[in-house]
Amino acid sequence: DPPAYANGPVQGYRLFCTETATGREQHVEVDGLSYRLEGLKKFTEYTLRFLAYNRYGPGVSSEDITVTTLSD
């Protein structure tokens, strides 16, 4: 969902995905409210967090969400 309190119109979102075991983080710019992550390793734990940004810069990021992928 969009932020409850935005300091101006939201221009987009950033999704940060960290492979827990290695600490390797990557981020993706997302325009809409959904995004499909691809190329993840099977049986691997990832930590995800999100933030919205606008012309004033990034907002506060969400709480971390930890997920574990399944097999193919």
N, C-alpha and C positions, 0 to 999 in steps of 0.2 A: 504494500500500500504506500501511497505517497506520504511524505512526512506530515505529521499533524500540524506543525507550525513551521511554515516555510518563510524565509526572508526574501520573498520575491518568487517569481515563477521558476519551477524546476526545469533545468535545461537537459538533464540526463542523470544517469546513475553510474556508479562504479561498483563492480563486483570484485572482491579480493578473494582469491582461492589459494590456500596454503596447504601443501602436502605436509601433514603433521610430522612424519618421521624424518624428513630431510630439512624442513623449514623453508623449502623453496616456495616462494610466493609469486603469483602472477595476478595481474588485474586486467579487467575488460571494461570498456566503456559500453554501456547499455542504454538504448534510447527508450525502450518501453518498460513495462512492469513484469516482463518475463524474459528468461534467457535459458537456453539449453546448453549445458556444459558438455563438451565432447572431448574424447582423447584421454579420459581419466584411466588410471591403472585399476585393475580389479583387486578386490579385497584390500583396499587402501583407505586410510582415514584422512579426511580433508577437513579443514576449518574454513568456513565461509563468513564473510561480513560484507555489508553493503553500506553505501552512503549516497546521498543525493547531492548534487551540486547545481549552482546557478552562477550568474555573473559576478556574484560576490565571493565565490569560492566554494569549497566543499563544506558540507554540514557535518554533523556528528554521525559517526558510523554506528551501525546496529550492534547488538550483542553478537558475539561469535556463535555460530551454529556449527556443530561438529557432526559430520556424516561419514559413513563407511560405505564404499561401493561394494556391490555384489559381483558375482561372476558375470561373464558375457551375457 
